[in-house]
């Protein structure tokens, strides 16, 4: 069972998310909060796998709350999905750095919300072409503090090539097709890259690809 926390200051939004997620046989909403401080208190009492956070909340917004969750060893198992809009690009860049594993817009299709919870709970990151790729593209300048090729010095030539494709938003299957590999081999490469770069998930790999200059604006 995937245990979910909801944090949004609009009760109607929380009720809608809860009704949708609780209707799934493998998902259960176990925590609700109207702000970040309240959510953090509840997370320390009730274990969850995934937390859906609104960006704009009183008493600790989604950005601050993501940073607090990522910094607390006791909450290391909590995966954060930010519920946002494209107008909040500067917040998105900071949330990615803090350890958010995915992003959704509030008018997303119900099936995409359910998929996001399952994907993130499984330890992957939500990198949908329609949401995260555009968010990262438009937030790229905020991520690039300066190219640091030395950050990738421990990668093999093949791993560097795979990281570039991850940075462009490709899935393991798409990487396998592009490089004429088996999906299992592509997945193995991604796992090794994450270990070498101490990345939390694929979103962190995208950040690294941008910061190192491996991926430029335009996803070319």
C-alpha positions as CSV (number, residue, x, y, z in Angstrom):
1,X,0.0,0.0,0.0
2,X,1.3,3.4,-1.0
3,X,0.8,5.9,1.9
4,X,0.2,9.5,0.8
5,X,0.3,12.9,2.5
6,X,-1.6,15.9,1.1
7,X,-0.6,19.5,1.9
8,X,-2.7,22.3,0.5
9,X,-4.4,25.2,2.1
10,X,-7.6,24.7,0.1
11,X,-9.7,22.0,1.7
12,X,-11.7,21.4,-1.5
13,X,-8.5,20.6,-3.4
14,X,-7.4,18.2,-0.6
15,X,-10.8,16.5,-0.7
16,X,-10.7,16.0,-4.4
17,X,-7.2,14.5,-4.3
18,X,-8.2,12.3,-1.4
19,X,-11.3,11.0,-3.1
20,X,-9.4,10.2,-6.3
21,X,-6.4,8.5,-4.6
22,X,-8.4,6.6,-2.0
23,X,-10.4,5.1,-4.8
24,X,-7.3,3.2,-5.9
25,X,-6.8,-0.2,-4.2
26,X,-3.0,0.3,-3.7
27,X,-3.1,4.0,-2.5
28,X,-4.2,5.4,0.8
29,X,-4.2,9.1,2.0
30,X,-3.1,9.0,5.6
31,X,-2.1,12.6,6.3
32,X,-3.7,16.0,5.4
33,X,-2.3,19.4,6.2
34,X,-3.0,23.0,5.3
35,X,0.6,24.2,5.6
36,X,4.2,23.1,5.8
37,X,4.7,23.3,9.6
38,X,1.6,21.2,10.2
39,X,2.7,18.7,7.6
40,X,6.2,18.3,9.1
41,X,4.7,17.6,12.5
42,X,2.4,15.0,11.1
43,X,5.0,13.3,8.9
44,X,7.1,12.7,12.1
45,X,4.2,10.9,13.6
46,X,2.8,9.0,10.6
47,X,5.1,7.4,8.0
48,X,4.3,8.1,4.4
49,X,5.8,7.2,1.0
50,X,4.7,10.2,-1.1
51,X,3.9,13.8,-0.1
52,X,1.9,16.0,-2.6
53,X,2.7,19.7,-1.8
54,X,1.2,22.9,-3.0
55,X,3.7,25.7,-3.6
56,X,1.7,28.5,-2.1
57,X,0.7,27.7,1.5
58,X,0.7,29.6,4.7
59,X,2.7,28.4,7.7
60,X,5.5,27.1,5.5
61,X,5.1,27.0,1.7
62,X,5.9,23.9,-0.5
63,X,9.4,25.1,-1.3
64,X,10.5,25.5,2.3
65,X,8.7,22.3,3.3
66,X,10.5,20.3,0.5
67,X,13.8,21.6,1.8
68,X,12.9,20.6,5.4
69,X,11.9,17.1,4.3
70,X,15.1,16.6,2.3
71,X,17.3,17.8,5.2
72,X,15.7,15.5,7.8
73,X,17.2,12.0,8.0
74,X,14.1,10.8,9.7
75,X,12.1,11.7,6.6
76,X,14.5,10.2,4.0
77,X,11.9,7.8,2.7
78,X,9.4,10.6,1.8
79,X,9.2,11.4,-1.9
80,X,7.9,14.9,-2.7
81,X,5.7,15.8,-5.6
82,X,5.2,19.5,-6.1
83,X,1.8,20.8,-7.3
84,X,2.6,23.9,-9.2
85,X,2.0,26.2,-12.2
86,X,4.4,27.2,-15.0
87,X,4.6,30.7,-13.6
88,X,6.7,29.5,-10.6
89,X,9.8,28.5,-12.5
90,X,12.2,30.0,-10.0
91,X,10.6,28.0,-7.2
92,X,10.8,24.9,-9.3
93,X,14.6,25.1,-9.7
94,X,15.0,25.5,-6.0
95,X,12.6,22.6,-5.2
96,X,14.6,20.3,-7.6
97,X,17.8,21.2,-5.8
98,X,16.0,20.4,-2.5
99,X,15.0,16.9,-3.6
100,X,11.6,17.1,-5.2
101,X,10.9,14.0,-7.2
102,X,8.2,15.3,-9.5
103,X,5.8,18.0,-10.5
104,X,2.1,18.3,-11.4
105,X,-0.1,21.2,-12.5
106,X,-3.4,21.5,-10.6
107,X,-5.5,20.8,-13.7
108,X,-3.7,17.6,-14.5
109,X,-5.7,14.6,-15.6
110,X,-6.7,12.3,-12.7
111,X,-4.9,9.4,-14.3
112,X,-1.7,11.4,-14.4
113,X,-2.0,12.2,-10.6
114,X,-2.4,8.5,-9.8
115,X,0.5,7.6,-12.1
116,X,2.7,10.3,-10.5
117,X,2.1,8.8,-7.0
118,X,3.0,5.3,-8.2
119,X,6.0,6.4,-10.2
120,X,7.5,8.4,-7.3
121,X,6.6,5.8,-4.7
122,X,8.6,3.3,-6.8
123,X,11.7,5.3,-6.4
124,X,11.7,7.0,-9.8
125,X,11.1,10.6,-10.7
126,X,8.2,12.1,-12.7
127,X,9.7,13.5,-15.8
128,X,6.7,13.8,-18.1
129,X,7.4,15.7,-21.4
130,X,4.3,17.8,-20.8
131,X,5.2,19.1,-17.4
132,X,8.7,18.7,-16.0
133,X,10.7,19.0,-19.2
134,X,9.2,22.5,-19.9
135,X,9.5,23.5,-16.3
136,X,13.2,22.5,-16.3
137,X,13.8,24.2,-19.7
138,X,12.3,27.5,-18.5
139,X,14.1,27.3,-15.1
140,X,17.5,26.3,-16.6
141,X,19.1,29.7,-16.1
142,X,18.3,29.5,-12.4
143,X,20.0,26.1,-12.2
144,X,23.2,27.0,-14.0
145,X,25.5,28.5,-11.5
146,X,28.4,27.7,-13.8
147,X,29.6,24.7,-15.8
148,X,31.6,22.2,-13.9
149,X,32.8,19.4,-16.2
150,X,34.9,18.0,-13.4
151,X,31.6,16.9,-11.8
152,X,31.4,14.2,-14.4
153,X,35.0,13.1,-14.4
154,X,34.2,9.7,-12.7
155,X,31.8,8.7,-15.5
156,X,32.7,6.6,-18.5
157,X,32.1,7.8,-22.0
158,X,29.0,5.7,-22.3
159,X,27.7,6.9,-18.9
160,X,28.2,10.5,-19.9
161,X,26.2,9.9,-23.1
162,X,23.4,8.3,-21.1
163,X,23.4,11.2,-18.6
164,X,23.0,13.6,-21.5
165,X,19.9,11.8,-22.7
166,X,18.5,11.6,-19.1
167,X,19.0,15.4,-19.0
168,X,17.0,15.7,-22.1
169,X,14.1,13.9,-20.4
170,X,14.3,10.5,-22.1
171,X,13.1,7.4,-20.3
172,X,15.2,4.2,-20.0
173,X,13.3,2.7,-22.9
174,X,13.9,5.7,-25.1
175,X,17.6,5.8,-24.1
176,X,17.9,2.1,-25.0
177,X,16.4,2.7,-28.4
178,X,18.6,5.7,-29.1
179,X,21.8,3.9,-28.1
180,X,20.8,0.5,-29.4
181,X,20.9,-1.1,-25.9
182,X,18.6,-3.3,-24.1
183,X,16.2,-1.6,-21.6
184,X,17.9,-3.5,-18.7
185,X,21.3,-2.2,-19.8
186,X,20.1,1.4,-20.0
187,X,18.6,1.0,-16.5
188,X,21.8,-0.3,-15.2
189,X,23.8,2.6,-16.7
190,X,21.3,5.1,-15.0
191,X,21.6,3.3,-11.7
192,X,25.4,3.4,-11.8
193,X,25.4,7.1,-12.7
194,X,23.1,7.9,-9.8
195,X,25.5,6.0,-7.5
196,X,28.6,7.8,-8.8
197,X,27.0,11.2,-8.6
198,X,25.2,10.6,-5.3
199,X,21.9,11.6,-6.9
200,X,18.6,11.1,-5.1
201,X,16.7,10.3,-8.3
202,X,16.5,11.2,-12.1
203,X,15.5,14.8,-11.4
204,X,18.8,15.3,-9.6
205,X,20.5,13.8,-12.7
206,X,18.8,16.4,-14.9
207,X,20.1,19.1,-12.6
208,X,23.6,17.8,-12.9
209,X,23.4,17.6,-16.6
210,X,22.4,21.3,-16.7
211,X,24.9,22.5,-14.1
212,X,27.8,20.7,-15.8
213,X,26.9,22.1,-19.2
214,X,26.2,18.6,-20.6
215,X,22.7,19.8,-21.6
216,X,22.1,23.3,-23.0
217,X,18.9,25.3,-23.3
218,X,16.7,23.9,-26.0
219,X,17.3,20.2,-25.0
220,X,19.7,19.7,-27.9
